Amino acid sequence: MKTVRTISSYILFMLIAITILVSCRDSIGSIEETELFKLDYGFYDNQIPLFMVDASNMEVHIAMRDGIFYITAANTGKLMILSSYGELLQLVYNEEKNPKPTLLTISENTDNSKGLQGRIAYSYPFIAPKKIAIDSKQNIYIEDSIPLDRIRTDPETGIVLQSVIQKISLNKGYVDYIGQEGIGGTPFSYIENLYCTNNNELVVITQSEKGYIIFYFDSSGKLITSLEVTKTNLPLPVGNERLIPVLDTVYPELDGTGLFIKIDYFENIINKETQTIISMNFIYSIIWKVDRNSGKMIENYKIEPFTSQSENSKATQTHKRSWSLAGYARKHLFLYGISDKGETIYALYNCDSKHLSMYTVKLDNSKLQFADFNISNDGIMSALLCGEKDISVVWWRFDKLLEGIPK
């Protein structure tokens, strides 16, 4: 494995230089959900076999680029490519786990000379395809498991190495797999997610015992750099050194230059009589922006708590919790939280103005068996909502809201 640079070593020396920037908020608005099409459960070309077979990899994932949807089914090893109307355009499938396609022409192109052009079904022995990212050159990057007999444990860290990134081009067909060092490299540990930047770099975020390791690859699969974000030596805001920092998540800046690191800050609640710690209170979050080349903190954004109220027979209680970081697009961080009443609230945080705008997203989580969300580079949020009888593919046009959000 290639040596990675540890960001925490830079963070420690940034303590005295931190400036907290407080966000402004609007009242909560709403955004309309648009249902684009439905899919049935099943094993045919345009169906999803979720919950229909006894498999350990019971996952489906969605990504969208330029109005085209990419959906994986891990348990039967297939990738579906569909239009925004639900028309199946291409299918990449494991022929040992799926019936023979009937809606598309099976490709006999064994040398990949024509890629995946046309309405074709293309055979590839996926094991368990999961998360997906697509670049502007029509390269598709898919997280996949490796065969059980190839799974290894890293002798230095003890982490299980179990996943690779399969690269498939709509123009060239199957290209190769990507590991830690690049094409044909060592498998990754657990993959948190993968993204394509606006300049077609691939970013793979993996978990480690210490925190996260982030890999950057160019469009040919060559490793550019790798960074490590650890749970220790996290920054503390000036004047609040008593707070306890907890590493939450990381997310790449889509121009490829930086990385967002979300840290939640807590304080201990002390029992006055025994002087022992009895609990912790969440105070606020800070999202730190790190320069990819130097590993140094260059900006930070203070995110006030997501607040929700609940009522009981005695009084109304206000609960404060951390927003979850869902994505980033067009200089806006996407955050979300779920209220005590079950309402899903999304917030768009403008990194330039430090302005936070909130929107209600109508989701009945009680009726969902499974859901997967994706935020495109231009700010459209899509989702695969798996209900009891069928599956809905929907989107929310946050990209249109971004134009009207205060700068």
Residue pairs with C-beta under 8 A, 6 or more apart in sequence:
1 154
1 180
1 181
1 186
2 180
2 181
2 223
2 226
4 213
4 226
4 227
4 228
5 225
5 226
5 227
5 228
5 295
6 227
6 228
6 229
6 230
6 295
7 227
7 228
7 229
7 230
7 259
7 261
7 290
7 295
8 211
8 228
8 229
8 230
8 232
8 233
8 234
9 233
9 295
10 290
10 294
10 295
10 296
10 297
11 233
11 234
11 235
11 288
11 297
12 233
12 235
14 235
14 296
14 297
15 235
15 236
15 238
15 241
16 238
18 235
18 236
18 237
18 238
18 297
18 300
19 300
20 237
20 238
20 286
20 300
20 302
21 300
21 301
21 302
21 354
22 302
22 304
22 354
23 301
23 302
23 303
23 304
23 349
23 354
23 355
23 356
24 353
24 354
24 355
24 356
25 304
25 355
25 356
25 357
25 358
26 355
26 356
26 357
26 358
26 406
27 358
28 345
28 358
28 359
28 360
29 357
29 358
29 359
29 360
30 359
30 360
30 362
31 346
31 359
31 360
31 361
31 396
31 397
31 398
31 401
32 396
32 397
33 361
33 362
33 394
33 395
33 396
34 394
34 395
34 396
34 397
35 392
35 393
35 394
36 84
36 85
36 86
36 393
36 394
36 395
37 82
37 84
37 85
37 86
37 392
37 393
38 86
38 390
38 391
38 392
38 393
39 46
39 47
39 48
39 71
39 86
39 390
39 391
39 393
40 46
40 47
40 48
40 390
40 391
41 47
41 48
41 49
41 50
41 51
41 52
41 389
41 390
41 391
42 48
42 49
42 52
43 49
43 52
43 76
43 98
43 99
44 99
44 102
44 103
45 80
45 88
45 91
45 101
45 102
45 103
45 104
45 121
46 80
46 82
46 86
46 88
46 103
48 60
48 71
48 73
48 80
48 386
48 391
49 73
49 75
49 76
50 58
50 60
50 73
50 75
50 369
50 370
50 386
50 391
51 58
51 369
53 75
53 76
55 74
55 75
55 76
57 74
57 75
57 128
57 130
57 145
58 74
58 75
59 72
59 73
59 74
59 75
59 128
59 130
59 372
60 71
60 72
60 73
60 74
60 370
60 372
60 384
60 386
61 71
61 72
61 74
61 130
61 131
61 132
61 372
61 374
61 384
62 69
62 70
62 71
62 132
62 372
62 373
62 374
62 382
62 383
62 384
62 393
63 69
63 70
63 132
63 133
63 134
63 374
63 376
63 382
64 70
64 374
64 376
64 380
64 382
64 395
65 134
65 136
65 376
65 377
67 83
67 84
68 81
68 82
68 83
68 84
68 89
69 80
69 81
69 82
69 83
69 84
69 382
69 393
70 79
70 80
70 81
70 132
70 134
70 140
71 79
71 80
71 82
71 384
71 393
72 78
72 79
72 80
72 129
72 130
72 131
72 132
72 142
73 80
73 129
74 128
74 129
74 130
75 128
76 93
76 94
76 97
76 98
77 93
77 94
77 97
77 98
77 125
77 126
77 127
77 128
77 129
78 91
78 92
78 93
78 94
78 97
78 98
78 126
78 129
79 91
79 92
79 93
79 126
79 129
79 132
79 140
79 142
79 168
80 88
80 90
80 91
81 88
81 89
81 90
81 91
81 92
81 116
82 88
82 89
82 393
83 89
86 393
88 103
88 104
88 119
89 119
90 104
90 116
90 119
90 120
90 121
90 122
90 170
91 101
91 104
91 120
91 121
91 122
92 116
92 121
92 122
92 123
92 124
92 126
92 168
93 101
93 121
93 122
93 123
93 124
93 126
94 123
94 124
94 125
94 126
94 127
95 123
95 125
96 125
100 106
101 121
104 119
104 120
104 121
105 118
105 119
105 120
105 121
106 120
106 121
106 123
107 114
107 116
107 120
107 121
107 122
107 123
109 173
112 172
112 173
112 174
114 173
115 169
115 170
115 171
115 172
115 173
116 122
116 168
116 169
116 170
116 171
116 173
117 170
117 171
122 173
122 174
124 166
124 168
124 174
126 142
126 144
126 166
127 144
127 145
127 146
127 147
128 144
128 145
129 142
129 143
129 144
129 166
130 142
130 143
130 144
130 191
131 142
131 143
131 191
131 193
131 194
132 140
132 141
132 142
132 143
132 194
133 140
133 141
133 194
133 195
133 196
133 202
134 140
134 141
134 196
135 141
135 196
135 200
135 202
135 219
136 196
136 198
136 200
137 169
137 171
137 200
137 219
138 169
138 170
138 171
139 167
139 168
139 169
139 170
139 175
139 196
139 200
139 219
140 167
140 168
140 169
140 170
141 165
141 166
141 167
141 178
141 194
141 196
141 202
142 165
142 166
142 167
142 168
143 163
143 164
143 165
143 166
143 191
143 194
144 163
144 164
144 165
144 166
144 177
145 162
145 163
146 162
146 163
146 164
146 187
150 187
151 160
151 161
151 162
151 187
152 160
152 161
152 187
153 159
153 160
153 161
154 160
154 161
154 189
157 208
157 209
158 209
159 189
159 208
159 209
160 189
160 190
161 186
161 187
161 188
161 189
162 187
162 188
162 189
162 190
163 187
163 188
163 189
163 190
163 191
164 177
164 178
164 179
164 187
164 188
165 177
165 178
165 179
165 188
165 191
165 194
165 202
165 204
166 174
166 177
166 178
167 174
167 175
167 176
167 177
167 178
167 221
168 174
168 175
169 175
175 221
176 183
176 184
176 221
177 183
177 184
178 185
178 202
178 204
178 217
178 221
179 185
179 186
179 187
179 188
180 186
180 187
180 188
180 215
180 223
180 226
181 223
182 217
182 221
182 222
182 223
183 220
183 221
183 222
185 223
188 204
188 206
188 215
189 206
189 207
189 208
189 213
190 206
190 207
191 204
191 205
191 206
191 207
192 205
192 206
192 207
192 212
192 249
192 250
193 205
194 202
194 203
194 204
194 205
195 202
195 203
195 205
195 252
195 254
196 202
196 203
196 377
197 203
197 252
197 254
197 255
197 256
198 254
198 255
198 256
198 377
199 255
199 256
200 218
200 219
201 216
201 217
201 218
201 219
201 224
201 256
202 216
202 217
202 218
202 219
202 221
203 214
203 215
203 216
203 217
203 252
203 256
204 214
204 215
204 217
205 212
205 213
205 214
205 250
205 251
205 252
206 212
206 213
206 214
206 215
207 213
208 228
210 228
210 230
210 231
210 232
211 228
211 229
211 230
211 231
211 247
212 228
212 229
212 247
212 249
212 250
213 226
213 227
213 228
213 229
214 226
214 227
214 228
214 229
214 250
214 252
214 259
215 223
215 226
216 223
216 224
216 225
216 226
216 256
216 292
217 223
217 224
218 224
225 292
225 293
227 259
227 290
227 292
227 295
229 247
229 250
229 259
229 261
230 247
231 246
231 247
234 245
234 246
234 247
234 263
235 245
235 263
235 286
235 288
235 297
236 243
236 245
236 265
237 243
237 265
237 286
237 302
240 265
240 283
242 267
243 265
243 266
243 267
243 283
244 265
244 266
244 267
244 268
244 280
245 263
245 264
245 265
246 263
246 264
246 265
246 266
247 261
247 262
247 263
248 262
248 263
248 264
248 285
248 322
248 325
249 262
249 324
249 325
250 259
250 260
250 261
250 262
251 259
251 260
251 262
251 325
251 327
251 328
251 333
252 258
252 259
252 260
252 328
253 259
253 260
253 289
253 328
254 328
254 329
254 377
256 292
257 291
257 292
257 293
258 289
258 290
258 291
258 292
258 298
259 289
259 290
259 292
260 287
260 288
260 289
260 290
260 325
260 328
260 333
261 287
261 288
261 289
261 290
262 285
262 286
262 287
262 288
262 325
263 285
263 286
263 287
263 288
264 282
264 284
264 285
264 322
265 282
265 283
265 284
265 285
265 286
266 280
266 281
266 282
266 283
267 280
267 281
267 283
268 277
268 279
268 280
269 277
269 278
269 279
269 280
269 281
270 276
270 277
270 278
271 277
271 278
282 305
282 320
282 321
282 322
283 305
284 302
284 303
284 304
284 305
285 302
285 303
285 305
285 322
285 323
286 300
286 301
286 302
286 303
287 300
287 301
287 303
287 325
287 333
287 349
288 297
288 299
288 300
289 297
289 298
289 299
289 300
289 301
289 351
290 296
290 297
290 298
291 297
291 298
299 351
301 333
301 349
301 351
301 354
303 323
303 335
303 349
303 356
304 356
305 320
305 321
305 322
305 323
306 320
306 321
306 322
306 323
306 335
306 337
306 345
306 347
307 318
307 319
307 320
308 318
308 319
308 321
308 337
308 339
308 340
308 341
309 316
309 317
309 318
309 319
309 339
309 340
310 316
310 317
310 319
310 340
310 341
311 317
319 340
321 337
322 337
323 335
323 336
323 337
323 347
324 335
324 336
324 337
325 333
325 334
325 335
326 334
326 335
326 336
326 346
326 373
326 375
326 381
327 333
327 334
327 375
327 381
328 334
328 375
329 375
329 376
329 377
329 378
329 379
329 398
329 399
329 402
330 378
330 379
330 399
330 402
331 350
331 351
331 352
332 348
332 349
332 350
332 351
332 379
332 402
332 405
333 348
333 349
333 351
334 346
334 347
334 348
334 375
334 381
334 398
335 346
335 347
335 348
335 349
335 356
336 344
336 345
336 346
336 347
336 361
337 344
337 345
337 347
338 344
338 345
338 365
339 345
342 365
342 366
343 360
344 360
344 361
344 362
344 363
344 365
345 358
345 359
345 360
345 361
346 358
346 359
346 360
346 361
346 381
346 396
346 398
347 356
347 357
347 358
347 359
348 356
348 357
348 359
348 398
348 401
348 402
348 405
349 355
349 356
350 356
350 357
350 405
350 406
350 407
352 407
353 406
353 407
355 405
355 406
355 407
357 401
357 405
357 406
359 401
361 396
363 371
363 385
365 371
367 387
367 388
368 385
368 386
368 387
369 386
369 387
369 388
370 384
370 386
371 383
371 384
371 385
371 386
372 383
372 384
373 381
373 382
373 383
374 381
374 382
374 383
375 381
375 382
375 398
376 382
376 399
378 399
379 398
379 399
379 402
380 395
380 396
380 397
380 398
380 399
381 395
381 396
381 398
382 393
382 394
382 395
383 393
383 394
383 395
384 391
384 392
384 393
385 391
385 392
385 393
385 394
